[in-house]
Amino acid sequence: MSQKKQRMCVVNPDLVDEIGHLVGGQCEIMTRIGISWNSWIKIASGLPVRLSLAHRFKARVLASAGSIEGFHQKFPLPGGGLDYVALDDAFLLPGTPAHSEPNALRSGMK
């Protein structure tokens, strides 16, 4: 019997600080960006999340990206403005085993 493996990815940790103000508090996060507080904690910690959740999160963040000054600094267009293509390309990273090492170390595994 084969198990279906969920596809996972990581939200680029270099972008999380810029995204934080969109999140709001624990009560507002679902209406603001469409994810749970627990999912945000995983994203902010650099842990892998389901690909479907990451795509929903990315879509909500990119809809507000024009108002995030940090994105303009990291992804400037030569003539001014925000390079949405570069931001979109940099947003998600593969969910690699290296990202799960902290959990293995906490549980005593090497």
N, C-alpha and C positions, 0 to 999 in steps of 0.2 A: 504494500500500500504506500503510495507516495503522498507526502504532505505538500500542499501548496505553500510555497515560501512567500511571505509578504515582501514586496519591494520597499526598501527603506532608503532614505537620504538624510542629509544634514543641511540645515540652513546655514549658509556661509557665516561663520562666527564674526567675520570682519564687518558684517552688516547689522548685527543684532543690536548694537548700541544705538544706531540711528533709528531702528524700528521701535525701540522701547517706549517712546512717548505715544505711539499709536495704540498701544495696548490698554492703557488706562489701568483701572484696578480690577480686582478679581470679579466684581459684579458686572463690569462693562465689556470685558474682553470678547465675549461671544457676539455681542451686537456690533462691536467695533471692527473685529477682524475675523470672526467666524471660527474661532478655535476655543478650546477649553483652557482653563488656567493651568491644568496639569500638562497640556501640550505645550503651552508657552514656557513652562519651567524646563521641559526637555529641550526646546529650541534654544532657550537662553543658556542652557548648560552645555550645548554643543552635542547633544545626544541625537541619535537617529530617530526619525519619525516616519510614519507611513507616507509613501509617495503621494497618495491621494490627499492627505491632510496638508502636505507641503505645497502642493499645487493650489489648493484653496487659499492657504495662507499667502502665498506669493501673489495670487491674483488680487487679493484685498490690499496688500501692501503696495503693489505696483499702481493700483488705482489712486493712491495718495502720494506716490513717490515724488511728484512735482513739488510738493510742499516740504520735503525733507532736505534741509540744507546740506546735511552730511552726504547725501547721495549726489548732490550737485558737485561737491568737492571731490568725491571719489570717481565719478563718472561724467566728467565735463565733455561737452561737445566743443570742437575747435572754435566755432562761431558763437558760443554761449549756449546755455541750456543744459539739459540732462540727456545723456546718452542712454536711452531706455533699452536699446539692444544689448549694450555692454552690461547694464545692470541685470537684465533678464538672464543673460548667459552666466553671470557670476553668482546668482542668487542661491542655487542649490548645488550641493556637492554630493558625491556618492556616499552612501552609508557603509563605510569600510569597517573591517574588524578593529582597526586601530582606535576607532571612536568608542568601542565597547571595552577597551582595556581597563579603564578606571573601575568598572563594575567587577571585573575579574580580580583586580588587585584588592578591592574592598572585601571580597568574599574569601580571600586567602589563596586563590588559584594563581599559578604562575604560568 
